[in-house]
Amino acid sequence: MVAQSAVSPTPTVVVSVPASDSVPAEVHETAARLDVSQYLPQVIDLTREIYGGFARVWVSVDPEFADDTHIVFDAPVACSIEEALDKDREWGQRLMKIIPRSPRVYLVSTDFQP
């Protein structure tokens, strides 16, 4: 016979964490304001295809230059430096095909994890 412990299990703690690959309303609003919202779904798909997803997407605004606003995808990469550079190069080249006039609004920021 196995004795059962009278100690109750540790209570479950639920922490709200934003889902990976989620796009905040601020990003959608900024894309619309910069007239690049029509490209956002394609850029999301491109980022998922090349990097396997992204940890977050956010808006970067340079306080010194009003027109220096970017939508940045934080993408983790777990590969060699050479492979990470290849991914970055491919993302940039394919982005230029998605956005014909090539505004430098969308950027990827790689979080290198060897």
Residue pairs with C-beta under 8 A, 6 or more apart in sequence:
18 56
20 53
20 54
20 55
20 56
21 44
21 48
21 53
21 54
22 56
22 57
23 40
23 44
23 57
24 57
24 58
26 58
26 59
27 40
27 57
27 58
27 59
27 71
28 37
28 40
30 59
30 69
30 71
31 37
31 39
31 40
31 71
31 105
34 69
34 103
34 105
36 71
36 99
36 103
36 105
36 106
39 98
39 99
39 106
40 71
42 98
43 71
43 73
43 95
43 98
43 106
44 57
46 91
46 94
46 95
46 98
47 53
47 54
47 73
47 75
47 91
47 108
48 54
50 75
50 87
50 90
50 91
50 94
51 73
51 75
51 76
51 77
51 87
51 91
51 108
51 110
53 75
54 73
54 74
54 75
54 76
54 108
55 74
55 75
55 76
55 111
56 73
56 74
57 71
57 72
57 73
57 74
58 71
58 72
58 74
59 69
59 70
59 71
59 72
60 69
60 70
60 71
60 72
60 107
61 68
61 69
62 68
62 69
69 105
70 104
70 105
70 106
70 107
71 105
71 106
71 107
72 107
72 108
72 109
73 106
73 107
73 108
73 109
74 109
74 111
75 108
75 109
75 110
75 111
76 110
76 111
76 113
77 83
77 84
77 87
77 110
77 111
77 112
77 113
78 113
78 114
79 87
80 114
81 112
81 114
84 110
84 112
87 110
88 108
88 110
91 108
92 108
95 102
95 106
96 102
99 106
